[in-house]
Amino acid sequence: MDKTDIKILNILHNRGRITNKRLSEKIGLNPSSTLERVNKLEARGIIKGYSANIDMEKLGYGTIAFIQVSLKRHNKDNIISFLKDLEKIEELVEYYHIAGQYDYMLKVHVKTNKDLQRFLIEKITSLQLIDKTETMLVFEEKKLKINL
C-alpha cells in the first residue's frame, strides 16, 4: 500500500461512482494502471464494495441519533440474542460493538424527535437484555477522508 493507493481510497470513499478515466486523471496514472490498482484493492478485501450516500433528510428522516447500550450481562448468549433483536429494527442503520462503559453503539434514522422518543420506548428500552442507554442527537453529518 503506497501513497497512490491511499489517494485512490480517499477518492473512492467520497465518490464511489467516479469513472476509471477520471480517477486516473486525479491520481496521475494511466487508466489501465489505475484499474489494476483498484482491482488489487478489491481482491485484497480493502475495498469491500460500493454504495450510494443517501440524503435521509430529503427522504423525510431528519433526526439521526446514536444510542449507546449496555447489556445486563455481556456474555455470548446475550450478545447473540441482542444481535437477533437488532436485525428486526428497521430504523437501525448501523451498529458497533464497542469497548468502554457501553457495549454497543447504535445509529438510527427517524423522522422526528417524537419518533425517536417512541423508538427508544417501544423498540430499545423494552428489550429485556438492556441495562441502560444513553442517546446522542446528531446536528450535522459529514463524511471525511480516510486517515492512513
CNS distance restraints for C-alpha pairs under 8 A (distance, minus, plus):
assign (resid   1 and name CA) (resid   5 and name CA) 5.84 0.50 0.50
assign (resid   1 and name CA) (resid   6 and name CA) 7.30 0.50 0.50
assign (resid   2 and name CA) (resid   6 and name CA) 6.47 0.50 0.50
assign (resid   3 and name CA) (resid   7 and name CA) 6.19 0.50 0.50
assign (resid   4 and name CA) (resid   8 and name CA) 6.22 0.50 0.50
assign (resid   4 and name CA) (resid  27 and name CA) 6.78 0.50 0.50
assign (resid   5 and name CA) (resid   9 and name CA) 6.21 0.50 0.50
assign (resid   5 and name CA) (resid  37 and name CA) 7.12 0.50 0.50
assign (resid   6 and name CA) (resid  10 and name CA) 6.18 0.50 0.50
assign (resid   6 and name CA) (resid 148 and name CA) 7.11 0.50 0.50
assign (resid   7 and name CA) (resid  11 and name CA) 6.22 0.50 0.50
assign (resid   7 and name CA) (resid  27 and name CA) 6.79 0.50 0.50
assign (resid   8 and name CA) (resid  12 and name CA) 6.09 0.50 0.50
assign (resid   8 and name CA) (resid  23 and name CA) 7.46 0.50 0.50
assign (resid   8 and name CA) (resid  27 and name CA) 7.16 0.50 0.50
assign (resid   8 and name CA) (resid  38 and name CA) 7.55 0.50 0.50
assign (resid   9 and name CA) (resid  13 and name CA) 5.82 0.50 0.50
assign (resid   9 and name CA) (resid  47 and name CA) 7.94 0.50 0.50
assign (resid   9 and name CA) (resid 146 and name CA) 7.44 0.50 0.50
assign (resid  10 and name CA) (resid  14 and name CA) 6.68 0.50 0.50
assign (resid  10 and name CA) (resid 145 and name CA) 5.48 0.50 0.50
assign (resid  10 and name CA) (resid 146 and name CA) 5.72 0.50 0.50
assign (resid  11 and name CA) (resid  15 and name CA) 5.83 0.50 0.50
assign (resid  11 and name CA) (resid  16 and name CA) 7.52 0.50 0.50
assign (resid  11 and name CA) (resid  23 and name CA) 7.63 0.50 0.50
assign (resid  12 and name CA) (resid  16 and name CA) 4.45 0.50 0.50
assign (resid  12 and name CA) (resid  17 and name CA) 7.53 0.50 0.50
assign (resid  12 and name CA) (resid  18 and name CA) 7.22 0.50 0.50
assign (resid  13 and name CA) (resid 145 and name CA) 7.09 0.50 0.50
assign (resid  13 and name CA) (resid 146 and name CA) 7.57 0.50 0.50
assign (resid  14 and name CA) (resid 143 and name CA) 7.32 0.50 0.50
assign (resid  14 and name CA) (resid 144 and name CA) 7.68 0.50 0.50
assign (resid  14 and name CA) (resid 145 and name CA) 7.49 0.50 0.50
assign (resid  16 and name CA) (resid  50 and name CA) 5.95 0.50 0.50
assign (resid  16 and name CA) (resid  51 and name CA) 7.10 0.50 0.50
assign (resid  16 and name CA) (resid  52 and name CA) 7.86 0.50 0.50
assign (resid  17 and name CA) (resid  50 and name CA) 7.99 0.50 0.50
assign (resid  18 and name CA) (resid  22 and name CA) 6.50 0.50 0.50
assign (resid  18 and name CA) (resid  23 and name CA) 6.38 0.50 0.50
assign (resid  19 and name CA) (resid  23 and name CA) 6.11 0.50 0.50
assign (resid  20 and name CA) (resid  24 and name CA) 5.98 0.50 0.50
assign (resid  20 and name CA) (resid  31 and name CA) 6.20 0.50 0.50
assign (resid  20 and name CA) (resid  34 and name CA) 7.03 0.50 0.50
assign (resid  20 and name CA) (resid  35 and name CA) 6.51 0.50 0.50
assign (resid  21 and name CA) (resid  25 and name CA) 6.37 0.50 0.50
assign (resid  21 and name CA) (resid  31 and name CA) 5.50 0.50 0.50
assign (resid  22 and name CA) (resid  26 and name CA) 6.31 0.50 0.50
assign (resid  23 and name CA) (resid  27 and name CA) 6.37 0.50 0.50
assign (resid  23 and name CA) (resid  31 and name CA) 7.92 0.50 0.50
assign (resid  23 and name CA) (resid  34 and name CA) 7.42 0.50 0.50
assign (resid  24 and name CA) (resid  28 and name CA) 5.77 0.50 0.50
assign (resid  24 and name CA) (resid  29 and name CA) 5.11 0.50 0.50
assign (resid  24 and name CA) (resid  30 and name CA) 5.71 0.50 0.50
assign (resid  24 and name CA) (resid  31 and name CA) 5.21 0.50 0.50
assign (resid  24 and name CA) (resid  34 and name CA) 5.57 0.50 0.50
assign (resid  25 and name CA) (resid  29 and name CA) 6.61 0.50 0.50
assign (resid  25 and name CA) (resid  30 and name CA) 7.50 0.50 0.50
assign (resid  29 and name CA) (resid  33 and name CA) 6.39 0.50 0.50
assign (resid  29 and name CA) (resid  34 and name CA) 6.13 0.50 0.50
assign (resid  30 and name CA) (resid  34 and name CA) 6.25 0.50 0.50
assign (resid  31 and name CA) (resid  35 and name CA) 6.08 0.50 0.50
assign (resid  32 and name CA) (resid  36 and name CA) 6.14 0.50 0.50
assign (resid  33 and name CA) (resid  37 and name CA) 6.25 0.50 0.50
assign (resid  34 and name CA) (resid  38 and name CA) 6.27 0.50 0.50
assign (resid  35 and name CA) (resid  39 and name CA) 6.03 0.50 0.50
assign (resid  36 and name CA) (resid  40 and name CA) 6.21 0.50 0.50
assign (resid  37 and name CA) (resid  41 and name CA) 6.25 0.50 0.50
assign (resid  38 and name CA) (resid  42 and name CA) 6.21 0.50 0.50
assign (resid  39 and name CA) (resid  43 and name CA) 6.04 0.50 0.50
assign (resid  40 and name CA) (resid  44 and name CA) 6.09 0.50 0.50
assign (resid  41 and name CA) (resid  45 and name CA) 6.39 0.50 0.50
assign (resid  41 and name CA) (resid  46 and name CA) 5.29 0.50 0.50
assign (resid  41 and name CA) (resid  47 and name CA) 5.69 0.50 0.50
assign (resid  42 and name CA) (resid  46 and name CA) 5.85 0.50 0.50
assign (resid  42 and name CA) (resid  47 and name CA) 4.68 0.50 0.50
assign (resid  42 and name CA) (resid  48 and name CA) 6.46 0.50 0.50
assign (resid  42 and name CA) (resid  49 and name CA) 7.85 0.50 0.50
assign (resid  43 and name CA) (resid  47 and name CA) 7.96 0.50 0.50
assign (resid  55 and name CA) (resid  59 and name CA) 6.94 0.50 0.50
assign (resid  56 and name CA) (resid  60 and name CA) 6.52 0.50 0.50
assign (resid  56 and name CA) (resid  61 and name CA) 5.20 0.50 0.50
assign (resid  56 and name CA) (resid  62 and name CA) 6.73 0.50 0.50
assign (resid  56 and name CA) (resid 109 and name CA) 7.56 0.50 0.50
assign (resid  57 and name CA) (resid  61 and name CA) 4.70 0.50 0.50
assign (resid  57 and name CA) (resid  62 and name CA) 4.37 0.50 0.50
assign (resid  57 and name CA) (resid  63 and name CA) 7.66 0.50 0.50
assign (resid  58 and name CA) (resid  62 and name CA) 7.76 0.50 0.50
assign (resid  60 and name CA) (resid 111 and name CA) 5.75 0.50 0.50
assign (resid  61 and name CA) (resid 109 and name CA) 5.94 0.50 0.50
assign (resid  61 and name CA) (resid 110 and name CA) 5.01 0.50 0.50
assign (resid  61 and name CA) (resid 111 and name CA) 3.95 0.50 0.50
assign (resid  61 and name CA) (resid 112 and name CA) 7.10 0.50 0.50
assign (resid  62 and name CA) (resid 109 and name CA) 7.38 0.50 0.50
assign (resid  62 and name CA) (resid 110 and name CA) 6.65 0.50 0.50
assign (resid  62 and name CA) (resid 111 and name CA) 5.24 0.50 0.50
assign (resid  62 and name CA) (resid 112 and name CA) 6.29 0.50 0.50
assign (resid  63 and name CA) (resid 109 and name CA) 5.83 0.50 0.50
assign (resid  63 and name CA) (resid 110 and name CA) 5.28 0.50 0.50
assign (resid  63 and name CA) (resid 111 and name CA) 5.68 0.50 0.50
assign (resid  63 and name CA) (resid 112 and name CA) 5.50 0.50 0.50
assign (resid  63 and name CA) (resid 113 and name CA) 6.39 0.50 0.50
assign (resid  63 and name CA) (resid 116 and name CA) 7.63 0.50 0.50
assign (resid  63 and name CA) (resid 137 and name CA) 7.47 0.50 0.50
assign (resid  63 and name CA) (resid 138 and name CA) 7.32 0.50 0.50
assign (resid  64 and name CA) (resid 107 and name CA) 7.22 0.50 0.50
assign (resid  64 and name CA) (resid 108 and name CA) 5.76 0.50 0.50
assign (resid  64 and name CA) (resid 109 and name CA) 4.73 0.50 0.50
assign (resid  64 and name CA) (resid 110 and name CA) 6.51 0.50 0.50
assign (resid  64 and name CA) (resid 137 and name CA) 6.15 0.50 0.50
assign (resid  64 and name CA) (resid 138 and name CA) 5.36 0.50 0.50
assign (resid  64 and name CA) (resid 139 and name CA) 7.87 0.50 0.50
assign (resid  65 and name CA) (resid 107 and name CA) 5.82 0.50 0.50
assign (resid  65 and name CA) (resid 108 and name CA) 5.46 0.50 0.50
assign (resid  65 and name CA) (resid 109 and name CA) 6.74 0.50 0.50
assign (resid  65 and name CA) (resid 135 and name CA) 6.71 0.50 0.50
assign (resid  65 and name CA) (resid 136 and name CA) 5.51 0.50 0.50
assign (resid  65 and name CA) (resid 137 and name CA) 4.46 0.50 0.50
assign (resid  65 and name CA) (resid 138 and name CA) 5.50 0.50 0.50
assign (resid  66 and name CA) (resid 105 and name CA) 6.42 0.50 0.50
assign (resid  66 and name CA) (resid 106 and name CA) 5.40 0.50 0.50
assign (resid  66 and name CA) (resid 107 and name CA) 4.60 0.50 0.50
assign (resid  66 and name CA) (resid 108 and name CA) 6.49 0.50 0.50
assign (resid  66 and name CA) (resid 135 and name CA) 5.81 0.50 0.50
assign (resid  66 and name CA) (resid 136 and name CA) 5.17 0.50 0.50
assign (resid  66 and name CA) (resid 137 and name CA) 6.52 0.50 0.50
assign (resid  66 and name CA) (resid 138 and name CA) 7.44 0.50 0.50
assign (resid  67 and name CA) (resid 105 and name CA) 5.52 0.50 0.50
assign (resid  67 and name CA) (resid 106 and name CA) 4.98 0.50 0.50
assign (resid  67 and name CA) (resid 107 and name CA) 6.51 0.50 0.50
assign (resid  67 and name CA) (resid 108 and name CA) 7.92 0.50 0.50
assign (resid  67 and name CA) (resid 133 and name CA) 6.54 0.50 0.50
assign (resid  67 and name CA) (resid 134 and name CA) 5.61 0.50 0.50
assign (resid  67 and name CA) (resid 135 and name CA) 4.38 0.50 0.50
assign (resid  67 and name CA) (resid 136 and name CA) 6.26 0.50 0.50
assign (resid  68 and name CA) (resid 102 and name CA) 6.05 0.50 0.50
assign (resid  68 and name CA) (resid 103 and name CA) 7.40 0.50 0.50
assign (resid  68 and name CA) (resid 104 and name CA) 5.71 0.50 0.50
assign (resid  68 and name CA) (resid 105 and name CA) 4.41 0.50 0.50
assign (resid  68 and name CA) (resid 106 and name CA) 6.33 0.50 0.50
assign (resid  68 and name CA) (resid 133 and name CA) 5.37 0.50 0.50
assign (resid  68 and name CA) (resid 134 and name CA) 5.08 0.50 0.50
assign (resid  68 and name CA) (resid 135 and name CA) 6.32 0.50 0.50
assign (resid  69 and name CA) (resid 102 and name CA) 5.54 0.50 0.50
assign (resid  69 and name CA) (resid 103 and name CA) 5.84 0.50 0.50
assign (resid  69 and name CA) (resid 104 and name CA) 5.10 0.50 0.50
assign (resid  69 and name CA) (resid 105 and name CA) 6.19 0.50 0.50
assign (resid  69 and name CA) (resid 106 and name CA) 7.70 0.50 0.50
assign (resid  69 and name CA) (resid 130 and name CA) 6.81 0.50 0.50
assign (resid  69 and name CA) (resid 131 and name CA) 7.56 0.50 0.50
assign (resid  69 and name CA) (resid 132 and name CA) 5.97 0.50 0.50
assign (resid  69 and name CA) (resid 133 and name CA) 4.54 0.50 0.50
assign (resid  69 and name CA) (resid 134 and name CA) 6.76 0.50 0.50
assign (resid  70 and name CA) (resid 101 and name CA) 7.55 0.50 0.50
assign (resid  70 and name CA) (resid 102 and name CA) 4.70 0.50 0.50
assign (resid  70 and name CA) (resid 103 and name CA) 4.99 0.50 0.50
assign (resid  70 and name CA) (resid 104 and name CA) 6.69 0.50 0.50
assign (resid  70 and name CA) (resid 130 and name CA) 5.94 0.50 0.50
assign (resid  70 and name CA) (resid 131 and name CA) 5.46 0.50 0.50
assign (resid  70 and name CA) (resid 132 and name CA) 5.30 0.50 0.50
assign (resid  70 and name CA) (resid 133 and name CA) 6.31 0.50 0.50
assign (resid  71 and name CA) (resid  78 and name CA) 7.78 0.50 0.50
assign (resid  71 and name CA) (resid 102 and name CA) 7.92 0.50 0.50
assign (resid  71 and name CA) (resid 103 and name CA) 6.60 0.50 0.50
assign (resid  71 and name CA) (resid 129 and name CA) 5.59 0.50 0.50
assign (resid  71 and name CA) (resid 130 and name CA) 4.44 0.50 0.50
assign (resid  71 and name CA) (resid 131 and name CA) 5.05 0.50 0.50
assign (resid  71 and name CA) (resid 132 and name CA) 7.17 0.50 0.50
assign (resid  72 and name CA) (resid 129 and name CA) 5.68 0.50 0.50
assign (resid  72 and name CA) (resid 130 and name CA) 5.56 0.50 0.50
assign (resid  72 and name CA) (resid 131 and name CA) 4.58 0.50 0.50
assign (resid  73 and name CA) (resid  78 and name CA) 6.83 0.50 0.50
assign (resid  73 and name CA) (resid 129 and name CA) 7.56 0.50 0.50
assign (resid  74 and name CA) (resid  78 and name CA) 6.49 0.50 0.50
assign (resid  74 and name CA) (resid  79 and name CA) 6.68 0.50 0.50
assign (resid  74 and name CA) (resid 103 and name CA) 7.57 0.50 0.50
assign (resid  75 and name CA) (resid  79 and name CA) 6.10 0.50 0.50
assign (resid  76 and name CA) (resid  80 and name CA) 6.16 0.50 0.50
assign (resid  77 and name CA) (resid  81 and name CA) 6.17 0.50 0.50
assign (resid  78 and name CA) (resid  82 and name CA) 5.89 0.50 0.50
assign (resid  78 and name CA) (resid 129 and name CA) 6.83 0.50 0.50
assign (resid  79 and name CA) (resid  83 and name CA) 6.07 0.50 0.50
assign (resid  80 and name CA) (resid  84 and name CA) 6.35 0.50 0.50
assign (resid  81 and name CA) (resid  85 and name CA) 6.39 0.50 0.50
assign (resid  82 and name CA) (resid  86 and name CA) 6.29 0.50 0.50
assign (resid  82 and name CA) (resid 129 and name CA) 6.86 0.50 0.50
assign (resid  83 and name CA) (resid  87 and name CA) 6.39 0.50 0.50
assign (resid  84 and name CA) (resid  88 and name CA) 7.06 0.50 0.50
assign (resid  85 and name CA) (resid  89 and name CA) 7.19 0.50 0.50
assign (resid  85 and name CA) (resid 127 and name CA) 7.98 0.50 0.50
assign (resid  86 and name CA) (resid  92 and name CA) 7.49 0.50 0.50
assign (resid  89 and name CA) (resid 123 and name CA) 7.39 0.50 0.50
assign (resid  91 and name CA) (resid 108 and name CA) 5.42 0.50 0.50
assign (resid  91 and name CA) (resid 109 and name CA) 5.66 0.50 0.50
assign (resid  91 and name CA) (resid 110 and name CA) 6.46 0.50 0.50
assign (resid  92 and name CA) (resid 106 and name CA) 6.90 0.50 0.50
assign (resid  92 and name CA) (resid 107 and name CA) 5.98 0.50 0.50
assign (resid  92 and name CA) (resid 108 and name CA) 4.57 0.50 0.50
assign (resid  92 and name CA) (resid 109 and name CA) 6.84 0.50 0.50
assign (resid  93 and name CA) (resid 106 and name CA) 7.70 0.50 0.50
assign (resid  93 and name CA) (resid 107 and name CA) 5.55 0.50 0.50
assign (resid  93 and name CA) (resid 108 and name CA) 5.36 0.50 0.50
assign (resid  93 and name CA) (resid 109 and name CA) 6.86 0.50 0.50
assign (resid  94 and name CA) (resid 106 and name CA) 5.99 0.50 0.50
assign (resid  94 and name CA) (resid 107 and name CA) 5.12 0.50 0.50
assign (resid  94 and name CA) (resid 108 and name CA) 7.21 0.50 0.50
assign (resid  95 and name CA) (resid 104 and name CA) 6.85 0.50 0.50
assign (resid  95 and name CA) (resid 105 and name CA) 5.57 0.50 0.50
assign (resid  95 and name CA) (resid 106 and name CA) 4.37 0.50 0.50
assign (resid  95 and name CA) (resid 107 and name CA) 6.02 0.50 0.50
assign (resid  96 and name CA) (resid 104 and name CA) 5.50 0.50 0.50
assign (resid  96 and name CA) (resid 105 and name CA) 5.08 0.50 0.50
assign (resid  96 and name CA) (resid 106 and name CA) 6.46 0.50 0.50
assign (resid  97 and name CA) (resid 103 and name CA) 5.97 0.50 0.50
assign (resid  97 and name CA) (resid 104 and name CA) 4.58 0.50 0.50
assign (resid  97 and name CA) (resid 105 and name CA) 6.61 0.50 0.50
assign (resid  98 and name CA) (resid 102 and name CA) 6.92 0.50 0.50
assign (resid  98 and name CA) (resid 103 and name CA) 5.31 0.50 0.50
assign (resid  98 and name CA) (resid 104 and name CA) 5.34 0.50 0.50
assign (resid  98 and name CA) (resid 105 and name CA) 6.85 0.50 0.50
assign (resid  99 and name CA) (resid 103 and name CA) 6.19 0.50 0.50
assign (resid 110 and name CA) (resid 115 and name CA) 6.11 0.50 0.50
assign (resid 110 and name CA) (resid 116 and name CA) 6.12 0.50 0.50
assign (resid 111 and name CA) (resid 115 and name CA) 6.21 0.50 0.50
assign (resid 111 and name CA) (resid 116 and name CA) 7.80 0.50 0.50
assign (resid 112 and name CA) (resid 116 and name CA) 6.40 0.50 0.50
assign (resid 113 and name CA) (resid 117 and name CA) 6.28 0.50 0.50
assign (resid 114 and name CA) (resid 118 and name CA) 6.29 0.50 0.50
assign (resid 115 and name CA) (resid 119 and name CA) 5.92 0.50 0.50
assign (resid 116 and name CA) (resid 120 and name CA) 6.10 0.50 0.50
assign (resid 117 and name CA) (resid 121 and name CA) 6.29 0.50 0.50
assign (resid 118 and name CA) (resid 122 and name CA) 5.84 0.50 0.50
assign (resid 118 and name CA) (resid 123 and name CA) 7.93 0.50 0.50
assign (resid 119 and name CA) (resid 123 and name CA) 5.34 0.50 0.50
assign (resid 119 and name CA) (resid 124 and name CA) 6.79 0.50 0.50
assign (resid 120 and name CA) (resid 124 and name CA) 4.88 0.50 0.50
assign (resid 120 and name CA) (resid 125 and name CA) 5.90 0.50 0.50
assign (resid 121 and name CA) (resid 125 and name CA) 5.41 0.50 0.50
assign (resid 121 and name CA) (resid 126 and name CA) 6.40 0.50 0.50
assign (resid 122 and name CA) (resid 126 and name CA) 5.90 0.50 0.50
assign (resid 123 and name CA) (resid 127 and name CA) 6.88 0.50 0.50
assign (resid 124 and name CA) (resid 130 and name CA) 7.87 0.50 0.50
assign (resid 125 and name CA) (resid 130 and name CA) 6.74 0.50 0.50
assign (resid 125 and name CA) (resid 132 and name CA) 7.87 0.50 0.50
assign (resid 125 and name CA) (resid 133 and name CA) 7.71 0.50 0.50
